[in-house]
Amino acid sequence: MIPRINLLPHREMRRERRKKDFVVMGVATALLAAAGCVLVALAIDNRIDEQRARNDFILAENVKLDEQIKEIATLRAEIDALRARQAAVESLQTNRTIPVHLMDELVKHVPEGLYLKSMRQDERKVTLTGYSQSNEHVSELLRNLANNTPWLERPELVEIKAVQLGGATANAKDSGRRLYEFSLNALVRTNDAPAAAPAKVAGAPVAVNSVR
């Protein structure tokens, strides 16, 4: 039997083979790691794109909501303007009949011996000026306006003073005659169309100081 002798450097070859296997495994691991990184990066980019799409959608919806809010605010302003116009028209329709009612009430409640020189209305405030033969007639007018009319309330005497009739236009009979010039204020009631006059309330006569 002939002995076989291996003259090749098998140890060196084995070492080289192990190096090659190590390099191949290292390269494969690096490739796998790179592939994993690429996949993770793609997944992250995909998530980022999805989130950006959501953000863009939210921004677009916010813009739509802002436009709708502006439209609602415009509609509310238009509704308020229409309501204001309606209230103004209703107020005009209501207030245009007030002077007629006031004249009718004054004709009813101005006592004899007293006549009015002027009547002026400023919103709810009505100012009456005139002449009276005595203080009692003015007191009676104040009581009538306070208790007997549904269109006026809170009458208040502003001024009363004694005056002498005279001048070129006065005749001999009236010359030197003394009258009482007065001015009073009252308020138009807030109710638009009172159904009936309130019941007459008995009270003490209104004291009026005259200037002699």
C-alpha positions in Angstrom: 0.0 0.0 0.0 1.4 3.3 -1.1 0.9 6.2 1.4 -0.7 9.4 0.2 0.9 12.6 1.2 -1.0 15.9 0.8 1.5 18.5 -0.2 -1.0 21.3 -0.6 -1.3 24.0 2.2 -4.7 22.8 3.3 -4.6 25.0 6.4 -3.9 28.1 4.3 -6.7 27.1 1.9 -9.1 26.6 4.8 -8.2 30.0 6.2 -8.8 31.6 2.8 -12.1 29.9 2.4 -13.2 31.1 5.8 -12.1 34.6 5.0 -14.1 34.4 1.8 -17.1 33.1 3.6 -16.8 35.8 6.2 -16.6 38.5 3.5 -19.6 37.0 1.7 -21.6 36.9 4.9 -20.5 40.4 5.7 -21.6 41.7 2.3 -24.8 39.8 2.5 -25.5 41.2 6.0 -24.7 44.7 4.8 -26.9 44.3 1.8 -29.7 43.0 4.0 -29.2 45.9 6.4 -29.2 48.4 3.5 -32.3 46.8 2.2 -33.9 47.0 5.6 -32.9 50.6 5.9 -34.4 51.3 2.5 -37.6 49.6 3.4 -37.8 51.5 6.7 -37.1 54.8 4.9 -39.8 54.0 2.3 -42.2 53.2 5.1 -41.4 56.4 6.9 -41.7 58.4 3.7 -45.0 56.8 3.0 -46.2 57.7 6.5 -45.0 61.2 6.1 -46.8 61.5 2.7 -49.9 60.2 4.3 -49.7 62.6 7.2 -49.0 65.5 4.7 -52.0 64.5 2.8 -54.1 64.5 6.0 -52.7 67.9 6.9 -53.4 69.3 3.4 -57.0 67.9 3.7 -57.4 69.5 7.1 -56.1 72.8 5.8 -58.4 72.7 2.8 -61.4 71.9 5.1 -60.4 74.7 7.4 -60.4 77.1 4.5 -63.9 75.9 3.5 -65.1 76.3 7.1 -63.6 79.8 7.2 -65.5 80.7 4.0 -68.7 79.2 5.5 -68.2 81.2 8.7 -67.8 84.4 6.7 -70.9 83.6 4.7 -72.8 82.9 8.0 -71.5 86.2 9.4 -72.6 88.0 6.3 -76.0 86.4 6.5 -76.3 87.3 10.1 -75.4 90.9 9.3 -78.0 90.9 6.5 -80.6 89.4 8.8 -79.8 92.0 11.5 -80.1 94.8 8.8 -83.4 93.4 7.6 -84.7 93.2 11.2 -83.6 96.8 11.8 -85.4 97.9 8.6 -88.5 96.0 9.6 -88.4 97.6 13.1 -88.0 101.0 11.6 -90.9 100.5 9.2 -93.1 99.1 12.0 -92.1 102.1 14.2 -92.9 104.5 11.4 -96.2 102.8 10.7 -97.0 103.0 14.4 -95.7 106.5 15.1 -97.4 108.1 12.1 -100.8 107.8 13.9 -99.6 109.1 17.2 -100.0 112.8 16.4 -103.6 112.1 15.4 -104.3 110.4 18.6 -102.6 113.1 20.6 -104.6 115.8 19.0 -107.8 113.9 19.6 -106.9 113.4 23.3 -106.0 117.0 23.8 -109.3 118.1 22.3 -111.0 115.8 24.8 -109.0 116.8 27.9 -108.1 120.4 27.5 -110.5 122.2 30.0 -112.4 125.4 29.2 -110.6 128.6 30.0 -107.3 127.1 28.6 -106.0 127.1 25.1 -102.8 125.7 23.6 -100.3 127.8 21.6 -98.0 125.0 20.4 -97.4 121.3 20.6 -93.9 119.8 19.9 -92.9 116.1 19.9 -89.4 114.9 20.2 -89.4 111.1 20.1 -91.5 110.2 23.2 -91.4 113.7 24.8 -94.3 116.0 24.0 -94.1 119.7 25.0 -97.2 121.8 25.3 -97.3 125.6 25.7 -100.4 127.8 26.0 -102.4 130.2 28.1 -104.8 129.7 30.9 -107.3 131.9 32.8 -106.2 130.4 36.1 -103.8 128.0 37.8 -106.7 125.6 38.4 -107.2 125.0 34.7 -103.6 124.0 34.3 -103.9 121.7 37.3 -107.0 120.1 35.7 -105.1 119.6 32.4 -102.3 117.9 34.3 -104.7 115.6 36.1 -106.5 114.7 32.8 -103.2 113.9 31.1 -102.1 111.8 34.0 -105.3 109.8 34.6 -107.7 110.0 31.6 -105.7 109.4 28.5 -104.1 106.1 27.3 -101.6 107.9 25.0 -99.8 110.2 27.5 -98.2 109.6 30.8 -96.1 111.4 33.5 -97.1 115.0 32.7 -94.8 117.5 34.3 -95.2 121.3 34.6 -92.1 123.1 33.4 -93.1 126.7 34.0 -96.1 128.9 34.6 -96.1 132.7 34.9 -98.6 135.5 34.9 -98.6 137.7 31.8 -100.6 140.9 30.9 -102.5 141.1 27.6 -101.8 144.3 25.8 -100.2 145.8 22.7 -101.5 147.1 19.4 -103.4 144.0 18.6 -105.3 143.8 21.9 -108.7 145.5 22.1 -109.8 147.8 24.9 -111.7 145.0 26.7 -108.8 142.6 26.8 -106.1 145.2 27.4 -104.6 144.8 30.9 -106.2 141.4 31.4 -103.9 138.9 33.2 -103.5 135.3 32.0 -101.1 132.5 32.9 -98.6 131.3 30.3 -97.5 127.8 31.0 -95.3 125.1 29.5 -95.5 121.4 30.4 -94.0 118.1 29.2 -95.5 114.6 28.9 -94.4 111.3 27.6 -96.1 109.2 24.9 -96.9 105.8 26.3 -94.7 102.9 25.1 -97.7 100.6 24.2 -98.5 101.1 20.6 -102.3 100.8 20.6 -103.9 101.0 24.1 -107.2 99.4 24.2 -108.9 101.8 26.6 -108.1 104.7 28.8 -107.1 103.7 32.4 -109.6 104.3 35.1 -109.6 107.7 36.6 -107.6 107.8 39.8 -108.7 110.3 42.4 -106.0 112.4 43.9 -105.1 115.7 45.4 -105.1 118.7 43.1 -101.8 119.6 41.6 -100.3 122.7 43.3 -99.2 125.3 40.9 -97.2 128.4 41.9 -97.8 131.5 39.9 -95.7 134.5 39.4 -97.5 137.7 40.0 
